[in-house]
Amino acid sequence: MKLSELFRNIRYTQLLLPKDEVEITGVNIDSRLVTQGDLFIAMRGTQTDGHAYIPIAEEKGATAIVCETMPEHTKPDVAYIKVENVQDVVGTIATTFYGNPTQRLKLVGVTGTNGKTTIATLLYELFRQMGHKCGLISTVCNYINDEAIPATHTTPDAITLNSLLGRMADEECEYAFMEVSSHALAQQRVGGLCFAGGIFTNLTRDHIDFHETMENYLKSKKSFFDMLPRDAFALTNLDDKNGPVMVQNCRADIKKYSTRTICDYKARILETHLDGMLLEFNNREFNTLLTGRFNVSNLLAIFGAAVELGKEPDEILRVLSTLKPVSGRFEALHSSEGYSAIVDYAHTPDAIKNVLGTVNEVLRGRGNVITVVGAGGNRDKGKRPIMAQEAVKASNKVIITSDNPRFEEPQDIINDMLEGLTPEQKKKVISIVDRKEAIRTACALAQKGDVVVVAGKGHENYQDIKGVKHHFDDKEVINEIFNA
């Protein structure tokens, strides 16, 4: 692609061009990946400044550089494009280079604190079963039709994201469903994309280490709905107080869903079990393999989005009734000794509350709830004592353990969680740093009819310790114990 074509719709403040027309063969924000003919975009990140790597990109053959500050020494055969804010233009550059993929397929984004993975993944599976070619961009894994591509972030960087979407469009995907994180919105990773629809799940405390305040976190999420075009749909959750706030300035066609009030998409729980529920959606009954009030909201969002995309309600519910829970999202395992285990990704106070509330609703006092929970290192410390409080309030026994400690000491994280508990509450708590031993202890305490909830890591198959990812899978550990 010619440089002039790539920058046709991008404002720049200074331009240095070589004599000949510049041909761009690739786009990169990582100097290590630059090859001959690439455009290198010097991003200012939270850890490093891409401007420091301009010389490396030049040495590797970059033929154009996008920057906010011109380098002291420039090369005559390299183009330099200075812009006010690189973050504001990287998305547009990426989507233009990859052929504007979201103009060739229908992209639906899901944002909120909890529920993004379940909604995006089940929409992908729903439309696949309805005979459509689809793509998925999610925390667990990315997919282009049947091809699985490992995920490193909830929402990839703008270059990776547009590369994936470009491949989806080239392989004739009609739809793509993606999780849109608050980090991605704040960092303009989705800039330049055209969404056919957006879904809001809920907003509770998370990522305060990055956003600093809940107000900033909310504004980041809201910006997604502010950017939706008029011909898109915006589906918002009225059961969350922030649901109406999200769509205040939205130009898209606003639709609402709720388990409490009459609106466009309404749900009612008729029966609930650990392995499924009988529900009523807009006066239609159907069975689902998912459990929990939070999953009723997730399923209702899926139902509403599918209707907005033109699918027949009865056919949607027929297929939805066959879909299984997403890996590590309220995933039930059953022991031969008569107790069960639930593996869930719950890593926020609200998610802990929802998962344990669901278990207690099913048990109705006919068994004990034993919870294994920890908190991630180098993340929002303020939520740690609140998570411990929620776990203790809804459990008969709590084992506080290590999650992904990253570069913190696991015992320090555990101590932060214990700070939120009264002396009386601490009587219900055991702290065990070793996560495998914590799960073993919980299972050893369980009797027939009890439920062990292992929260925090869900689908993850590693523990992040001092920068090294060690293999660790909660489900593997539980199955080992069940089969011993």
C-alpha positions as CSV (number, residue, x, y, z in Angstrom):
1,M,0.0,0.0,0.0
2,K,1.3,3.5,-0.9
3,L,2.0,5.8,2.1
4,S,-0.1,8.6,0.5
5,E,-3.1,6.2,0.4
6,L,-2.6,5.1,4.0
7,F,-2.5,8.7,5.3
8,R,-5.3,10.1,3.1
9,N,-7.7,10.6,6.1
10,I,-5.1,11.3,8.9
11,R,-4.1,14.7,10.1
12,Y,-0.3,15.2,10.6
13,T,1.7,18.2,11.8
14,Q,4.9,17.6,9.9
15,L,5.9,15.4,7.0
16,L,9.4,14.5,5.8
17,L,9.3,12.4,2.6
18,P,12.1,10.8,0.4
19,K,12.1,11.6,-3.3
20,D,10.4,8.4,-4.3
21,E,6.9,7.2,-3.5
22,V,7.0,5.1,-0.3
23,E,5.4,1.6,-0.5
24,I,4.3,0.1,2.9
25,T,4.4,-3.7,3.2
26,G,3.5,-4.0,6.9
27,V,2.6,-2.0,10.0
28,N,4.1,-2.5,13.4
29,I,4.2,-1.0,16.9
30,D,6.9,-3.4,18.1
31,S,10.3,-2.6,16.7
32,R,11.3,-6.3,17.2
33,L,8.8,-7.3,14.6
34,V,9.8,-4.7,12.0
35,T,10.9,-6.0,8.6
36,Q,11.9,-4.4,5.3
37,G,9.2,-2.0,4.0
38,D,7.3,-1.7,7.3
39,L,5.7,1.4,8.8
40,F,6.8,1.7,12.4
41,I,4.5,3.5,14.8
42,A,6.2,5.0,17.9
43,M,3.7,4.5,20.7
44,R,4.2,5.9,24.1
45,G,3.2,3.1,26.5
46,T,2.9,2.7,30.3
47,Q,6.2,0.9,30.5
48,T,8.2,2.1,27.4
49,D,8.3,4.8,24.8
50,G,8.3,3.7,21.2
51,H,10.3,6.8,20.2
52,A,13.4,5.2,21.8
53,Y,13.1,2.3,19.3
54,I,13.0,4.4,16.1
55,P,16.7,3.7,15.3
56,I,16.2,0.0,15.7
57,A,13.1,0.1,13.4
58,E,15.2,2.1,10.8
59,E,18.0,-0.5,11.0
60,K,15.5,-3.3,10.4
61,G,14.3,-1.7,7.2
62,A,11.3,0.5,8.2
63,T,10.5,2.8,5.3
64,A,8.2,5.1,7.3
65,I,8.0,6.3,10.9
66,V,4.9,7.7,12.7
67,C,5.9,9.7,15.8
68,E,4.9,12.6,18.1
69,T,8.5,13.9,18.3
70,M,10.7,14.0,15.3
71,P,14.0,12.1,15.8
72,E,17.2,14.2,16.1
73,H,18.7,12.3,13.1
74,T,16.6,11.4,10.1
75,K,17.4,9.2,7.1
76,P,16.9,10.5,3.6
77,D,15.3,7.3,2.4
78,V,12.7,7.1,5.3
79,A,9.4,8.9,5.5
80,Y,8.6,10.6,8.9
81,I,5.1,11.6,9.8
82,K,4.6,13.6,12.9
83,V,1.2,13.7,14.6
84,E,-0.2,15.3,17.7
85,N,-1.2,12.0,19.3
86,V,-0.1,8.6,18.0
87,Q,-2.7,6.8,20.1
88,D,-5.5,8.7,18.3
89,V,-4.4,7.6,14.8
90,V,-3.0,4.1,15.2
91,G,-6.4,2.4,14.9
92,T,-7.2,4.3,11.7
93,I,-3.8,3.5,10.2
94,A,-4.3,-0.2,11.1
95,T,-7.8,-0.6,9.7
96,T,-6.9,1.3,6.5
97,F,-3.9,-0.9,5.9
98,Y,-5.9,-4.1,6.5
99,G,-8.6,-3.1,4.0
100,N,-11.3,-1.7,6.4
101,P,-12.4,-5.2,7.4
102,T,-15.4,-4.0,9.5
103,Q,-17.0,-2.6,6.4
104,R,-16.9,-6.2,5.0
105,L,-18.5,-8.0,8.0
106,K,-20.8,-7.2,11.0
107,L,-18.8,-6.5,14.2
108,V,-20.5,-6.6,17.6
109,G,-18.7,-5.5,20.7
110,V,-19.4,-6.4,24.3
111,T,-18.2,-4.3,27.1
112,G,-18.7,-4.2,30.9
113,T,-17.0,-5.6,34.0
114,N,-18.4,-9.1,34.0
115,G,-20.0,-11.3,31.3
116,K,-18.0,-10.2,28.3
117,T,-16.4,-13.6,27.5
118,T,-19.6,-15.6,27.9
119,I,-21.7,-13.2,25.7
120,A,-19.1,-12.9,22.9
121,T,-18.3,-16.6,22.9
122,L,-21.8,-17.8,22.9
123,L,-22.8,-15.3,20.2
124,Y,-20.0,-16.8,18.1
125,E,-21.2,-20.3,18.8
126,L,-24.8,-19.4,18.2
127,F,-24.2,-17.9,14.8
128,R,-21.8,-20.7,13.8
129,Q,-24.6,-23.3,14.6
130,M,-27.0,-21.2,12.6
131,G,-24.7,-21.7,9.6
132,H,-22.7,-18.5,9.4
133,K,-19.0,-18.0,9.1
134,C,-17.9,-16.1,12.2
135,G,-14.9,-14.7,14.1
136,L,-14.3,-14.3,17.8
137,I,-12.0,-12.0,19.7
138,S,-12.0,-12.9,23.4
139,T,-10.1,-13.3,26.7
140,V,-10.0,-17.1,26.3
141,C,-9.1,-17.6,22.6
142,N,-9.6,-15.9,19.3
143,Y,-11.2,-17.8,16.4
144,I,-11.4,-17.3,12.6
145,N,-14.1,-19.8,11.8
146,D,-12.7,-23.1,13.1
147,E,-9.1,-21.8,13.5
148,A,-8.1,-21.1,17.1
149,I,-5.6,-18.3,17.6
150,P,-4.2,-17.9,21.2
151,A,-5.3,-14.7,23.0
152,T,-2.8,-12.6,25.0
153,H,-5.2,-9.7,25.9
154,T,-8.9,-9.3,26.2
155,T,-8.7,-6.9,23.3
156,P,-5.5,-7.0,21.3
157,D,-3.5,-4.0,20.2
158,A,-4.8,-2.1,17.2
159,I,-2.4,-3.8,14.7
160,T,-3.1,-7.3,15.9
161,L,-6.8,-6.6,16.1
162,N,-7.1,-5.3,12.6
163,S,-4.9,-8.1,11.2
164,L,-7.4,-10.6,12.8
165,L,-10.4,-8.8,11.5
166,G,-8.8,-8.5,8.1
167,R,-8.3,-12.3,8.0
168,M,-11.9,-12.8,9.1
169,A,-13.2,-10.6,6.3
170,D,-10.8,-12.3,3.7
171,E,-12.1,-15.7,4.8
172,E,-15.7,-14.5,4.3
173,C,-16.8,-14.3,7.9
174,E,-20.2,-12.6,8.0
175,Y,-20.0,-11.7,11.7
176,A,-17.4,-11.1,14.3
177,F,-18.0,-10.8,18.1
178,M,-15.4,-9.2,20.4
179,E,-14.8,-8.3,24.0
180,V,-14.0,-4.6,24.3
181,S,-12.0,-3.9,27.4
182,S,-11.8,-0.5,29.2
183,H,-8.0,-0.5,28.6
184,A,-8.6,-0.9,24.8
185,L,-11.1,2.0,24.8
186,A,-8.8,4.3,26.8
187,Q,-5.9,3.4,24.5
188,Q,-7.9,3.9,21.3
189,R,-7.3,0.3,20.2
190,V,-10.7,0.1,18.5
191,G,-10.3,3.5,16.7
192,G,-11.4,3.3,13.1
193,L,-13.5,0.2,13.5
194,C,-17.2,0.3,12.5
195,F,-19.5,-1.6,14.9
196,A,-22.8,-3.1,13.9
197,G,-23.8,-3.3,17.5
198,G,-22.7,-2.9,21.1
199,I,-23.7,-4.6,24.3
200,F,-23.3,-3.3,27.9
201,T,-23.2,-5.9,30.7
202,N,-22.6,-4.2,34.0
203,L,-20.1,-2.0,35.8
204,T,-18.5,-2.8,39.2
205,R,-15.1,-2.1,40.7
206,D,-12.2,-3.3,38.6
207,H,-9.0,-1.9,37.0
208,I,-8.7,1.0,39.3
209,D,-5.0,0.5,39.2
210,F,-5.2,1.7,35.6
211,H,-8.1,4.1,35.5
212,E,-7.5,5.5,39.0
213,T,-11.2,6.3,39.7
214,M,-14.5,4.6,39.0
215,E,-15.6,7.8,37.1
216,N,-12.7,7.3,34.7
217,Y,-13.6,3.6,34.4
218,L,-17.2,4.5,33.6
219,K,-16.2,7.2,31.0
220,S,-14.0,4.7,29.3
221,K,-16.8,2.2,28.9
222,K,-19.3,4.9,27.9
223,S,-17.0,6.1,25.1
224,F,-17.7,2.9,23.3
225,F,-21.4,3.7,23.0
226,D,-20.7,7.3,22.2
227,M,-18.8,6.1,19.1
228,L,-21.5,3.8,17.7
229,P,-23.0,4.9,14.4
230,R,-26.7,5.6,13.8
231,D,-27.3,2.4,11.9
232,A,-25.9,0.2,14.8
233,F,-27.8,-1.1,17.8
234,A,-26.9,-0.4,21.5
235,L,-28.2,-3.0,23.9
236,T,-27.9,-2.0,27.5
237,N,-28.7,-3.7,30.9
238,L,-31.4,-1.9,32.9
239,D,-30.6,-4.1,35.9
240,D,-27.4,-2.1,36.3
241,K,-27.7,1.5,37.5
242,N,-25.1,2.5,34.9
243,G,-27.1,0.9,32.0
244,P,-29.0,4.1,31.1
245,V,-25.9,6.2,31.6
246,M,-24.0,4.2,29.0
247,V,-26.4,5.2,26.2
248,Q,-27.1,8.9,27.2
249,N,-25.2,10.3,24.2
250,C,-25.6,7.3,21.9
251,R,-26.7,7.8,18.3
252,A,-27.4,4.1,17.7
253,D,-30.8,2.4,18.0
254,I,-31.1,1.9,21.8
255,K,-32.6,-1.4,23.1
256,K,-32.8,-2.5,26.7
257,Y,-32.8,-5.8,28.6
258,S,-33.7,-6.7,32.2
259,T,-34.7,-9.5,34.5
260,R,-36.7,-7.0,36.7
261,T,-38.6,-4.5,34.5
262,I,-40.6,-4.6,31.4
263,C,-38.5,-3.6,28.4
264,D,-37.4,-4.8,24.9
265,Y,-36.0,-8.1,26.2
266,K,-37.3,-9.5,29.5
267,A,-36.4,-12.7,31.4
268,R,-37.8,-14.7,34.2
269,I,-36.2,-17.7,36.1
270,L,-38.7,-20.7,36.4
271,E,-36.2,-23.3,37.8
272,T,-32.5,-23.3,38.7
273,H,-30.0,-26.1,39.3
274,L,-26.2,-26.4,39.4
275,D,-26.2,-27.7,35.8
276,G,-28.9,-25.5,34.2
277,M,-32.1,-23.4,34.4
278,L,-35.6,-23.3,33.0
279,L,-36.1,-19.7,31.8
280,E,-38.7,-17.5,30.1
281,F,-37.6,-14.9,27.6
282,N,-40.2,-12.6,26.2
283,N,-43.0,-15.1,27.1
284,R,-41.1,-18.1,25.5
285,E,-39.9,-20.9,27.8
286,F,-36.6,-22.7,27.2
287,N,-33.9,-24.8,29.0
288,T,-30.3,-23.7,29.3
289,L,-27.2,-25.5,30.5
290,L,-26.0,-22.3,32.1
291,T,-26.7,-21.4,35.8
292,G,-27.0,-18.2,37.8
293,R,-28.9,-14.9,37.7
294,F,-25.8,-13.3,36.1
295,N,-26.0,-15.9,33.3
296,V,-29.7,-15.0,32.8
297,S,-28.6,-11.5,32.0
298,N,-25.8,-12.8,29.8
299,L,-28.2,-15.1,27.9
300,L,-30.7,-12.3,27.6
301,A,-28.1,-10.0,26.0
302,I,-27.2,-12.8,23.5
303,F,-30.9,-13.3,22.7
304,G,-31.4,-9.5,22.2
305,A,-28.3,-9.1,20.1
306,A,-29.3,-12.0,17.8
307,V,-32.8,-10.6,17.4
308,E,-31.3,-7.2,16.5
309,L,-29.1,-8.9,13.9
310,G,-32.3,-10.3,12.3
311,K,-32.6,-13.8,13.7
312,E,-35.9,-15.4,14.6
313,P,-36.6,-15.6,18.4
314,D,-37.7,-19.2,18.4
315,E,-34.7,-20.4,16.4
316,I,-32.3,-18.4,18.7
317,L,-33.7,-20.1,21.8
318,R,-33.6,-23.6,20.2
319,V,-29.9,-23.2,19.6
320,L,-29.2,-21.4,22.8
321,S,-30.6,-24.4,24.8
322,T,-27.8,-26.6,23.4
323,L,-24.9,-24.3,24.2
324,K,-22.5,-25.2,27.0
325,P,-20.9,-22.8,29.5
326,V,-17.7,-21.1,28.4
327,S,-14.6,-22.7,29.8
328,G,-14.0,-21.6,33.4
329,R,-17.3,-19.7,33.7
330,F,-19.4,-21.3,36.4
331,E,-18.2,-24.7,35.2
332,A,-19.5,-27.5,37.4
333,L,-17.6,-30.7,38.2
334,H,-19.1,-33.5,40.2
335,S,-17.2,-36.0,42.5
336,S,-18.2,-39.6,43.1
337,E,-18.4,-38.7,46.8
338,G,-21.5,-36.6,46.3
339,Y,-20.1,-33.1,46.4
340,S,-19.5,-30.7,43.5
341,A,-17.0,-28.1,42.5
342,I,-17.5,-24.9,40.6
343,V,-14.6,-23.3,38.7
344,D,-15.2,-19.6,37.8
345,Y,-13.1,-16.7,36.6
346,A,-14.6,-14.4,39.3
347,H,-11.9,-12.0,40.2
348,T,-13.9,-8.9,41.3
349,P,-16.1,-8.4,44.4
350,D,-19.3,-8.3,42.3
351,A,-18.3,-11.5,40.4
352,I,-17.6,-13.3,43.7
353,K,-20.9,-12.1,45.1
354,N,-22.8,-13.3,42.0
355,V,-21.2,-16.8,41.8
356,L,-21.7,-17.5,45.5
357,G,-25.2,-16.1,45.5
358,T,-26.1,-18.5,42.7
359,V,-24.6,-21.5,44.6
360,N,-26.5,-20.6,47.7
361,E,-29.7,-20.1,45.7
362,V,-29.4,-23.6,44.4
363,L,-28.4,-25.2,47.7
364,R,-31.0,-23.4,49.9
365,G,-29.1,-24.4,53.0
366,R,-28.9,-28.1,52.1
367,G,-25.2,-28.1,51.9
368,N,-22.1,-26.1,52.8
369,V,-20.3,-23.7,50.5
370,I,-16.5,-23.9,50.7
371,T,-14.7,-21.1,48.7
372,V,-11.1,-21.0,47.5
373,V,-10.2,-17.4,46.5
374,G,-7.2,-15.1,46.0
375,A,-6.4,-11.9,44.3
376,G,-4.0,-10.9,41.5
377,G,-0.7,-9.2,42.2
378,N,0.3,-5.8,40.8
379,R,-3.4,-4.9,40.3
380,D,-6.0,-2.9,42.2
381,K,-5.2,-3.5,45.9
382,G,-8.4,-1.8,47.0
383,K,-10.6,-4.6,45.9
384,R,-8.7,-7.3,47.9
385,P,-10.4,-6.8,51.3
386,I,-13.8,-6.4,49.6
387,M,-13.4,-9.7,47.8
388,A,-12.6,-11.4,51.1
389,Q,-15.7,-9.9,52.7
390,E,-17.9,-11.1,49.9
391,A,-16.5,-14.6,50.1
392,V,-16.9,-14.8,53.8
393,K,-20.5,-13.5,53.8
394,A,-21.7,-16.1,51.4
395,S,-19.6,-19.2,52.4
396,N,-19.4,-21.6,55.3
397,K,-15.6,-21.8,55.0
398,V,-13.2,-19.7,53.0
399,I,-9.6,-20.6,52.0
400,I,-7.6,-17.6,50.9
401,T,-4.7,-18.5,48.6
402,S,-2.5,-17.4,45.8
403,D,-3.9,-16.3,42.4
404,N,-1.5,-14.8,39.9
405,P,0.9,-13.0,42.4
406,R,3.0,-11.6,39.5
407,F,5.8,-9.6,41.2
408,E,4.2,-9.4,44.7
409,E,4.7,-11.9,47.5
410,P,1.6,-14.1,47.7
411,Q,1.5,-13.8,51.5
412,D,1.3,-10.0,51.3
413,I,-1.7,-10.3,49.0
414,I,-3.4,-12.7,51.4
415,N,-2.7,-10.3,54.2
416,D,-4.4,-7.5,52.3
417,M,-7.4,-9.6,51.9
418,L,-7.5,-10.5,55.5
419,E,-7.4,-6.8,56.4
420,G,-11.1,-6.6,55.4
421,L,-12.3,-9.1,57.9
422,T,-13.4,-8.8,61.5
423,P,-12.0,-11.2,64.1
424,E,-15.3,-13.1,64.0
425,Q,-15.2,-13.5,60.3
426,K,-11.6,-14.7,60.4
427,K,-12.8,-17.8,62.3
428,K,-14.3,-19.0,59.0
429,V,-11.0,-18.5,57.1
430,I,-7.9,-20.6,56.5
431,S,-5.0,-19.1,54.5
432,I,-2.8,-21.4,52.4
433,V,-0.3,-19.9,50.0
434,D,0.0,-23.0,47.8
435,R,-3.0,-22.9,45.5
436,K,-3.0,-26.7,44.8
437,E,-2.9,-27.4,48.6
438,A,-5.7,-24.9,49.1
439,I,-7.9,-26.7,46.6
440,R,-7.0,-30.1,48.1
441,T,-7.9,-28.8,51.6
442,A,-11.3,-27.5,50.4
443,C,-12.1,-30.8,48.8
444,A,-11.1,-32.7,51.9
445,L,-13.5,-30.5,54.0
446,A,-16.4,-31.1,51.6
447,Q,-19.0,-33.7,52.4
448,K,-22.0,-35.1,50.4
449,G,-24.2,-32.2,49.1
450,D,-21.5,-29.5,49.6
451,V,-20.1,-27.2,46.9
452,V,-16.5,-26.2,46.6
453,V,-16.1,-22.9,44.6
454,V,-12.7,-22.3,43.2
455,A,-12.6,-18.6,42.0
456,G,-10.3,-16.3,40.3
457,K,-8.5,-18.1,37.4
458,G,-11.3,-19.9,35.5
459,H,-9.9,-20.9,32.0
460,E,-6.3,-19.9,32.8
461,N,-3.8,-22.8,32.7
462,Y,-0.9,-20.9,34.4
463,Q,0.2,-19.0,37.5
464,D,2.1,-15.8,36.8
465,I,5.0,-15.8,39.4
466,K,7.9,-13.3,39.1
467,G,7.4,-12.9,35.4
468,V,7.2,-16.6,34.7
469,K,4.0,-18.4,33.7
470,H,4.0,-21.8,35.5
471,H,1.5,-24.4,34.3
472,F,-1.5,-24.5,36.7
473,D,-5.1,-25.4,35.9
474,D,-7.8,-25.4,38.6
475,K,-9.9,-27.9,36.7
476,E,-6.9,-30.3,36.3
477,V,-6.2,-30.1,40.0
478,I,-9.9,-30.8,40.9
479,N,-10.1,-33.7,38.5
480,E,-6.9,-35.2,39.9
481,I,-8.5,-35.0,43.3
482,F,-11.8,-36.5,42.1
483,N,-10.0,-39.4,40.4
484,A,-7.5,-40.2,43.2
